Amino acid sequence: MTASRTTATRPAAAKVHTSSRVVSNAASGVLKPATEMTLKHWRWCMETNALALNLLTQRALPLIPAEGGRIIALSSLGASRAMPGYGFIGASKAALEALARALAQELGPRGIRVNTVSAGVVDTDALAYFPNRDEVLAGFAARTPAGPVLTPQDVANAVYLLCLPEANMINGHTLIVDGGFAISG
């Protein structure tokens, strides 16, 4: 039997899959004032938005090749800015960013770079759950020097940038992708 036939007849479970790029994009939460939230809401936000990164990292580590890789988490401006009704989600995103820094420190010696992309307002299906969606979009458009629209592709491009070999020394960083919104008044 030739090597190619042997490989072709192995069960799928015997194949070793690797991944040098992992993106954590878990996001969920409750949009209402923090004073109206419960422990259930807190756990929901923290487990979905922060703990998910740690669980994903634990599962991904055996798949990341010895030469290293990238783990990218997606966050939001609510991690560092107060936004109405976003208190628990913002706190969970801040925890996510802190966890990414801790993972960057732990995994850096293994050649694994861990960073976060913090996006501004992107008009996705998730934004439809915001009761003030139109107001949020208009406010973002009015204060964004690079243009009124931030697209999912803009966010994906930032993730791609952090995966390039030229970004090898970027580790534990939160890259803000918001067209300049956060610096505008």
FIDRENLUM-974446 format. One record per atom (N, C-alpha, C, O, CB): residue in one letter; x, y, z. Coordinates in steps of 0.2 Angstrom, whole numbers, padded with zeros to 4 digits, always signed. Glycine has a CB too. Layout:
# residues N
AXYZ...
This chain:
# residues 185
M+0004-0006+0000M+0000+0000+0000M+0004+0006+0000M+0009+0007+0004M-0005+0000+0006T+0003+0011-0004T+0007+0017-0004T+0005+0022+0001T+0000+0021+0004T+0006+0021-0011A+0010+0026+0002A+0009+0031+0008A+0002+0035+0007A-0001+0037+0012A+0015+0036+0009S+0001+0037+0001S-0005+0041-0001S-0011+0037+0001S-0016+0040+0003S-0005+0044-0008R-0011+0031-0001R-0017+0027+0000R-0018+0025+0008R-0024+0025+0010R-0017+0020-0004T-0012+0025+0011T-0013+0024+0018T-0016+0030+0022T-0020+0029+0026T-0006+0022+0021T-0014+0036+0020T-0016+0042+0022T-0024+0043+0021T-0028+0045+0025T-0012+0048+0020A-0026+0041+0015A-0032+0042+0012A-0037+0037+0016A-0043+0038+0017A-0033+0040+0005T-0035+0031+0019T-0039+0026+0022T-0039+0027+0029T-0043+0024+0033T-0037+0019+0020R-0035+0032+0032R-0035+0033+0039R-0042+0036+0041R-0045+0040+0038R-0029+0037+0042P-0044+0034+0047P-0050+0037+0050P-0049+0045+0051P-0044+0047+0052P-0053+0034+0056A-0055+0049+0050A-0054+0056+0051A-0051+0058+0057A-0048+0063+0058A-0061+0059+0049A-0053+0054+0063A-0051+0056+0069A-0043+0056+0070A-0041+0059+0075A-0054+0051+0074A-0040+0052+0066A-0033+0051+0066A-0029+0057+0063A-0023+0058+0065A-0031+0045+0063K-0033+0061+0060K-0029+0067+0057K-0028+0072+0062K-0032+0073+0066K-0034+0070+0051V-0023+0076+0061V-0021+0081+0066V-0022+0088+0063V-0019+0089+0058V-0013+0080+0069H-0027+0091+0065H-0028+0098+0063H-0025+0103+0067H-0024+0103+0073H-0036+0099+0062T-0022+0108+0064T-0019+0114+0067T-0022+0120+0065T-0025+0121+0060T-0011+0114+0066S-0022+0125+0069S-0024+0132+0068S-0020+0137+0071S-0018+0137+0077S-0032+0133+0070S-0017+0141+0067S-0012+0146+0070S-0016+0153+0071S-0013+0158+0074S-0006+0147+0065R-0022+0153+0069R-0026+0160+0070R-0033+0158+0073R-0037+0154+0071R-0027+0163+0063V-0034+0161+0079V-0041+0159+0083V-0044+0166+0084V-0040+0171+0087V-0039+0155+0089V-0050+0167+0083V-0054+0173+0084V-0060+0172+0089V-0064+0167+0087V-0056+0176+0077S-0060+0175+0094S-0066+0175+0099S-0070+0180+0097S-0069+0186+0099S-0063+0175+0106N-0076+0179+0095N-0081+0184+0093N-0088+0183+0097N-0093+0185+0095N-0083+0184+0086A-0087+0180+0103A-0094+0178+0107A-0096+0185+0110A-0092+0189+0112A-0092+0173+0112A-0102+0186+0109A-0105+0193+0112A-0112+0192+0113A-0116+0189+0109A-0104+0198+0107S-0114+0194+0119S-0121+0194+0121S-0122+0198+0128S-0117+0200+0131S-0124+0187+0122G-0128+0200+0129G-0129+0204+0135G-0136+0206+0136G-0140+0205+0132G-0124+0209+0136V-0137+0210+0141V-0144+0213+0142V-0143+0221+0142V-0138+0223+0146V-0147+0211+0149L-0147+0224+0138L-0147+0231+0138L-0152+0235+0142L-0157+0236+0140L-0148+0233+0130K-0150+0236+0148K-0154+0240+0153K-0149+0243+0158K-0144+0241+0159K-0160+0236+0156P-0152+0248+0162P-0147+0251+0168P-0145+0245+0172P-0148+0241+0174P-0151+0256+0171A-0139+0246+0175A-0135+0242+0179A-0139+0241+0186A-0139+0236+0189A-0128+0244+0181T-0143+0246+0188T-0146+0246+0194T-0153+0241+0194T-0156+0239+0199T-0149+0253+0196E-0154+0239+0188E-0160+0235+0186E-0158+0227+0185E-0162+0223+0184E-0164+0237+0181M-0151+0226+0185M-0148+0220+0183M-0148+0215+0189M-0148+0217+0195M-0141+0221+0180T-0148+0209+0188T-0147+0203+0193T-0141+0200+0192T-0137+0201+0187T-0153+0199+0192L-0140+0195+0197L-0134+0191+0196L-0134+0187+0190L-0129+0185+0187L-0133+0186+0203K-0140+0184+0188K-0141+0180+0182K-0138+0185+0176K-0135+0182+0172K-0148+0178+0181H-0140+0191+0176H-0138+0195+0170H-0130+0196+0170H-0127+0196+0165H-0141+0202+0171W-0127+0197+0176W-0120+0198+0177W-0116+0191+0174W-0112+0192+0170W-0118+0199+0184R-0119+0186+0177R-0115+0179+0174R-0116+0178+0167R-0111+0176+0164R-0118+0173+0178W-0122+0180+0164W-0123+0179+0157W-0118+0183+0153W-0115+0181+0149W-0130+0181+0155C-0117+0190+0155C-0113+0194+0152C-0105+0192+0152C-0102+0191+0148C-0113+0201+0154M-0103+0190+0159M-0097+0188+0160M-0095+0182+0157M-0089+0181+0154M-0095+0188+0167E-0099+0177+0157E-0098+0170+0154E-0097+0171+0147E-0093+0167+0143E-0103+0165+0156T-0102+0174+0144T-0102+0175+0136T-0097+0179+0133T-0093+0177+0129T-0109+0177+0134N-0095+0185+0136N-0091+0190+0134N-0084+0189+0136N-0079+0191+0132N-0093+0196+0135A-0082+0186+0142A-0076+0186+0145A-0073+0179+0145A-0068+0177+0143A-0075+0189+0151L-0077+0175+0149L-0075+0168+0150L-0074+0164+0144L-0070+0159+0143L-0080+0164+0155A-0078+0165+0139A-0078+0162+0132A-0071+0162+0129A-0069+0157+0126A-0083+0165+0127L-0068+0168+0130L-0061+0168+0127L-0056+0163+0131L-0052+0160+0127L-0058+0176+0128N-0057+0163+0137N-0052+0158+0141N-0054+0151+0139N-0049+0147+0138N-0053+0159+0148L-0060+0149+0138L-0062+0142+0136L-0060+0141+0129L-0057+0135+0128L-0070+0141+0137L-0061+0146+0125L-0059+0145+0118L-0051+0144+0118L-0049+0139+0114L-0061+0151+0113T-0047+0148+0121T-0040+0147+0122T-0038+0140+0124T-0033+0137+0121T-0037+0153+0126Q-0041+0138+0129Q-0039+0131+0132Q-0040+0126+0127Q-0036+0121+0126Q-0044+0130+0138R-0046+0126+0123R-0047+0121+0118R-0042+0122+0112R-0041+0117+0108R-0054+0122+0115A-0041+0128+0110A-0036+0130+0104A-0029+0128+0105A-0026+0127+0101A-0037+0137+0102L-0027+0129+0111L-0019+0128+0113L-0016+0122+0110L-0011+0122+0107L-0018+0128+0120P-0020+0116+0110P-0017+0110+0107P-0016+0110+0100P-0013+0106+0097P-0020+0104+0110L-0020+0114+0097L-0021+0115+0089L-0016+0120+0087L-0015+0120+0080L-0028+0116+0087I-0013+0124+0091I-0009+0129+0088I-0002+0126+0088I+0001+0123+0092I-0008+0136+0093P+0001+0127+0082P+0008+0124+0080P+0013+0127+0085P+0013+0132+0088P+0010+0125+0073A+0019+0123+0085A+0024+0125+0090A+0027+0131+0088A+0030+0135+0093A+0030+0119+0089E+0027+0133+0082E+0030+0140+0080E+0026+0146+0082E+0028+0152+0081E+0031+0140+0073G+0020+0145+0085G+0016+0150+0088G+0010+0152+0083G+0008+0148+0079G+0020+0156+0089G+0006+0157+0085G+0000+0159+0082G-0003+0165+0085G+0001+0169+0088G-0005+0153+0082R-0009+0166+0083R-0012+0172+0086R-0019+0170+0089R-0023+0166+0086R-0013+0177+0080I-0021+0174+0094I-0028+0173+0097I-0030+0181+0097I-0027+0185+0100I-0028+0170+0104I-0036+0182+0094I-0039+0189+0093I-0046+0188+0097I-0050+0184+0095I-0039+0191+0086A-0047+0193+0101A-0054+0194+0104A-0057+0200+0102A-0053+0205+0100A-0053+0194+0112L-0063+0200+0101L-0067+0206+0099L-0070+0209+0105L-0074+0206+0109L-0072+0204+0093S-0069+0215+0105S-0072+0219+0111S-0076+0225+0108S-0078+0225+0102S-0066+0222+0116S-0078+0230+0113S-0081+0236+0110S-0079+0242+0114S-0076+0241+0119S-0089+0235+0111L-0081+0248+0112L-0079+0254+0115L-0082+0254+0122L-0079+0258+0126L-0081+0260+0111G-0087+0250+0123G-0090+0250+0130G-0086+0248+0136G-0087+0248+0141G-0096+0246+0130A-0080+0245+0134A-0075+0242+0139A-0072+0248+0142A-0070+0247+0148A-0070+0238+0135S-0072+0254+0139S-0068+0260+0142S-0072+0266+0142S-0070+0271+0144S-0062+0261+0138R-0079+0266+0140R-0083+0271+0139R-0090+0270+0142R-0092+0264+0141R-0084+0274+0132A-0093+0274+0146A-0099+0273+0149A-0104+0274+0144A-0104+0280+0140A-0100+0278+0155M-0109+0270+0143M-0114+0270+0138M-0121+0268+0141M-0121+0263+0145M-0113+0266+0131P-0126+0272+0140P-0132+0270+0144P-0135+0263+0142P-0135+0261+0136P-0138+0275+0141G-0137+0260+0147G-0139+0253+0147G-0134+0248+0145G-0136+0242+0144G-0144+0253+0142Y-0128+0249+0145Y-0122+0245+0143Y-0118+0243+0148Y-0112+0240+0147Y-0118+0248+0137G-0120+0244+0155G-0115+0244+0160G-0112+0237+0161G-0106+0236+0162G-0119+0245+0166F-0117+0232+0161F-0114+0225+0162F-0110+0222+0156F-0105+0219+0157F-0120+0220+0164I-0113+0224+0150I-0109+0222+0144I-0102+0225+0144I-0097+0222+0143I-0113+0224+0138G-0102+0232+0146G-0096+0236+0146G-0091+0233+0151G-0085+0232+0149G-0097+0243+0147A-0093+0231+0157A-0089+0228+0162A-0086+0221+0159A-0080+0220+0161A-0093+0227+0168S-0090+0217+0156S-0088+0211+0153S-0083+0212+0148S-0078+0208+0147S-0094+0207+0151K-0084+0217+0144K-0079+0218+0139K-0072+0221+0142K-0067+0219+0139K-0082+0223+0133A-0073+0225+0147A-0067+0227+0150A-0063+0220+0153A-0057+0220+0153A-0068+0232+0156A-0067+0216+0156A-0064+0210+0159A-0061+0206+0153A-0055+0203+0154A-0069+0205+0162L-0064+0205+0147L-0061+0202+0141L-0054+0205+0139L-0050+0201+0138L-0066+0203+0135E-0054+0212+0139E-0048+0215+0137E-0042+0213+0143E-0036+0212+0141E-0049+0222+0137A-0044+0213+0149A-0039+0212+0154A-0037+0204+0154A-0031+0203+0154A-0042+0213+0161L-0042+0200+0152L-0040+0193+0151L-0035+0192+0145L-0030+0188+0146L-0046+0189+0150A-0037+0196+0140A-0032+0195+0134A-0025+0197+0136A-0020+0194+0133A-0035+0199+0128R-0024+0202+0140R-0018+0205+0142R-0014+0199+0146R-0008+0198+0145R-0018+0211+0146A-0018+0196+0151A-0015+0191+0155A-0013+0185+0150A-0008+0182+0151A-0020+0189+0160L-0017+0183+0146L-0016+0177+0141L-0010+0179+0137L-0005+0175+0135L-0022+0176+0137A-0009+0186+0135A-0003+0188+0131A+0003+0187+0135A+0008+0184+0132A-0004+0195+0129Q+0003+0188+0141Q+0009+0187+0145Q+0010+0180+0146Q+0016+0178+0146Q+0008+0191+0152E+0005+0176+0147E+0006+0169+0148E+0009+0165+0142E+0013+0161+0142E+0000+0166+0151L+0006+0167+0136L+0007+0163+0130L+0012+0166+0126L+0015+0163+0121L+0001+0163+0126G+0014+0172+0127G+0020+0176+0123G+0026+0172+0122G+0029+0171+0117G+0021+0182+0126P+0029+0168+0128P+0035+0164+0127P+0034+0158+0122P+0039+0156+0120P+0037+0162+0134R+0028+0156+0121R+0026+0151+0116R+0025+0153+0109R+0024+0149+0105R+0020+0147+0119G+0026+0160+0108G+0025+0163+0101G+0018+0164+0099G+0017+0165+0094G+0028+0158+0096I+0014+0164+0104I+0007+0165+0103I+0005+0172+0105I+0006+0174+0111I+0002+0160+0107R+0003+0176+0101R+0001+0183+0102R-0006+0184+0103R-0010+0181+0099R+0004+0188+0096V-0008+0187+0109V-0015+0188+0110V-0017+0195+0110V-0013+0199+0114V-0017+0185+0117N-0021+0197+0106N-0023+0204+0106N-0031+0205+0105N-0034+0200+0105N-0020+0208+0100T-0033+0211+0106T-0040+0213+0106T-0042+0218+0101T-0038+0223+0100T-0043+0215+0113V-0047+0217+0097V-0049+0223+0092V-0056+0225+0096V-0061+0222+0097V-0051+0220+0085S-0056+0232+0097S-0061+0235+0100S-0065+0239+0095S-0062+0244+0092S-0059+0239+0106A-0071+0237+0093A-0074+0241+0087A-0079+0246+0089A-0082+0246+0095A-0077+0236+0083G-0079+0251+0085G-0085+0256+0086G-0091+0253+0084G-0092+0247+0084G-0083+0263+0083V-0096+0258+0083V-0103+0256+0081V-0103+0253+0074V-0101+0256+0069V-0108+0262+0082V-0104+0247+0073V-0105+0243+0067V-0112+0241+0066V-0115+0238+0071V-0100+0237+0066D-0115+0243+0061D-0123+0242+0060D-0123+0234+0057D-0123+0233+0052D-0126+0246+0054T-0124+0230+0063T-0125+0223+0061T-0132+0221+0064T-0136+0225+0067T-0119+0219+0065D-0134+0215+0064D-0140+0212+0067D-0140+0213+0074D-0146+0215+0077D-0141+0205+0065A-0135+0213+0077A-0134+0214+0085A-0137+0221+0087A-0140+0222+0092A-0127+0213+0087L-0135+0226+0083L-0137+0233+0084L-0145+0234+0084L-0147+0239+0087L-0134+0238+0079A-0148+0229+0081A-0156+0230+0080A-0159+0229+0087A-0164+0231+0088A-0158+0224+0076Y-0155+0226+0092Y-0158+0225+0099Y-0157+0231+0103Y-0160+0232+0108Y-0154+0219+0102F-0153+0236+0101F-0153+0243+0104F-0159+0247+0103F-0161+0248+0098F-0146+0246+0102P-0162+0249+0109P-0169+0252+0108P-0167+0259+0105P-0172+0262+0102P-0172+0253+0115N-0161+0262+0105N-0159+0268+0103N-0155+0267+0097N-0150+0272+0096N-0156+0272+0108R-0156+0262+0093R-0151+0261+0087R-0150+0267+0082R-0144+0268+0081R-0154+0255+0083D-0155+0270+0080D-0155+0275+0076D-0151+0281+0079D-0146+0284+0075D-0161+0278+0073E-0152+0283+0085E-0148+0288+0089E-0141+0286+0089E-0136+0290+0088E-0151+0289+0096V-0139+0280+0091V-0132+0277+0091V-0129+0278+0085V-0123+0281+0084V-0132+0270+0094L-0132+0276+0079L-0129+0277+0073L-0128+0284+0071L-0122+0286+0068L-0133+0273+0067A-0133+0288+0072A-0132+0295+0070A-0126+0299+0074A-0123+0302+0072A-0139+0299+0071G-0126+0297+0081G-0121+0300+0085G-0114+0298+0083G-0109+0302+0083G-0122+0298+0092F-0113+0291+0081F-0107+0289+0079F-0105+0292+0072F-0099+0294+0071F-0107+0281+0078A-0110+0293+0068A-0108+0296+0061A-0106+0303+0062A-0102+0306+0059A-0115+0296+0057A-0109+0307+0067A-0108+0314+0068A-0101+0315+0071A-0098+0320+0070A-0113+0317+0072R-0098+0310+0074R-0092+0311+0078R-0086+0307+0075R-0081+0307+0078R-0093+0309+0085T-0087+0304+0069T-0082+0300+0067T-0078+0303+0061T-0081+0304+0055T-0085+0293+0064P-0072+0306+0062P-0068+0310+0057P-0067+0306+0050P-0066+0309+0045P-0062+0312+0060A-0066+0299+0051A-0064+0295+0045A-0070+0293+0041A-0069+0290+0036A-0060+0289+0047G-0076+0295+0043G-0082+0293+0039G-0088+0291+0044G-0086+0289+0049G-0080+0288+0034P-0094+0291+0041P-0099+0289+0045P-0101+0282+0046P-0105+0280+0050P-0105+0293+0043V-0098+0278+0042V-0100+0271+0042V-0093+0266+0044V-0088+0267+0041V-0103+0268+0036L-0094+0262+0049L-0089+0257+0051L-0092+0250+0049L-0098+0249+0051L-0087+0257+0059T-0089+0247+0045T-0092+0240+0042T-0089+0234+0045T-0083+0235+0048T-0091+0240+0034P-0092+0229+0045P-0089+0222+0047P-0082+0221+0044P-0078+0218+0047P-0094+0216+0046Q-0082+0223+0038Q-0075+0222+0034Q-0070+0226+0037Q-0064+0224+0037Q-0076+0224+0027D-0071+0232+0040D-0066+0236+0043D-0063+0232+0049D-0057+0232+0051D-0069+0243+0045V-0068+0229+0053V-0066+0226+0059V-0062+0219+0057V-0057+0218+0060V-0072+0224+0063A-0064+0216+0052A-0061+0210+0049A-0054+0212+0047A-0049+0208+0048A-0064+0207+0044N-0053+0218+0044N-0046+0220+0041N-0042+0221+0047N-0036+0220+0047N-0047+0226+0037A-0044+0224+0053A-0040+0225+0059A-0038+0218+0062A-0032+0217+0064A-0044+0229+0064V-0042+0213+0062V-0040+0206+0064V-0035+0204+0059V-0030+0201+0062V-0046+0202+0064Y-0036+0204+0053Y-0031+0202+0048Y-0024+0205+0049Y-0019+0202+0049Y-0033+0204+0041L-0024+0212+0050L-0018+0216+0052L-0014+0213+0057L-0008+0212+0057L-0020+0223+0053L-0018+0211+0063L-0014+0208+0069L-0012+0201+0067L-0007+0199+0071L-0019+0208+0075C-0014+0198+0062C-0012+0191+0060C-0006+0191+0056C-0003+0186+0055C-0017+0187+0057L-0004+0197+0053L+0002+0197+0049L+0009+0196+0052L+0009+0198+0058L+0002+0204+0045P+0014+0193+0049P+0020+0193+0052P+0023+0199+0055P+0027+0199+0060P+0025+0189+0047E+0021+0205+0051E+0024+0211+0053E+0021+0213+0060E+0024+0218+0063E+0022+0217+0048A+0016+0210+0063A+0013+0212+0069A+0015+0207+0075A+0012+0207+0080A+0005+0211+0069N+0021+0204+0073N+0024+0199+0078N+0025+0202+0085N+0025+0198+0090N+0030+0196+0075M+0027+0208+0085M+0029+0211+0092M+0023+0215+0095M+0024+0218+0100M+0035+0215+0091I+0017+0214+0092I+0011+0217+0095I+0008+0211+0099I+0005+0206+0096I+0006+0220+0090N+0008+0212+0106N+0005+0207+0110N+0002+0211+0116N+0005+0215+0120N+0011+0202+0112G-0004+0209+0118G-0007+0211+0124G-0010+0218+0122G-0012+0222+0127G-0003+0212+0130H-0011+0220+0116H-0014+0226+0114H-0021+0226+0112H-0024+0221+0110H-0010+0229+0108T-0025+0232+0114T-0031+0233+0111T-0031+0238+0106T-0030+0244+0107T-0036+0235+0117L-0033+0236+0100L-0033+0240+0094L-0040+0243+0093L-0045+0239+0092L-0030+0236+0088I-0040+0249+0093I-0047+0252+0093I-0048+0254+0085I-0044+0257+0082I-0047+0259+0097V-0054+0251+0083V-0056+0252+0076V-0062+0256+0076V-0068+0253+0077V-0056+0245+0072D-0062+0262+0075D-0068+0266+0076D-0068+0273+0071D-0073+0277+0072D-0069+0268+0083G-0064+0273+0067G-0063+0279+0062G-0062+0285+0066G-0063+0291+0063G-0070+0280+0059G-0059+0285+0072G-0058+0291+0076G-0063+0293+0081G-0063+0299+0084G-0056+0297+0071F-0068+0289+0081F-0074+0291+0086F-0072+0293+0093F-0073+0298+0096F-0079+0286+0086A-0067+0288+0096A-0065+0289+0103A-0061+0295+0104A-0061+0297+0110A-0062+0283+0105I-0058+0298+0099I-0054+0304+0100I-0058+0310+0099I-0055+0316+0099I-0048+0304+0096S-0064+0310+0097S-0068+0316+0095S-0073+0318+0100S-0078+0316+0100S-0071+0314+0088G-0070+0323+0104G-0075+0326+0109G-0079+0322+0113G-0082+0325+0117G-0078+0331+0106
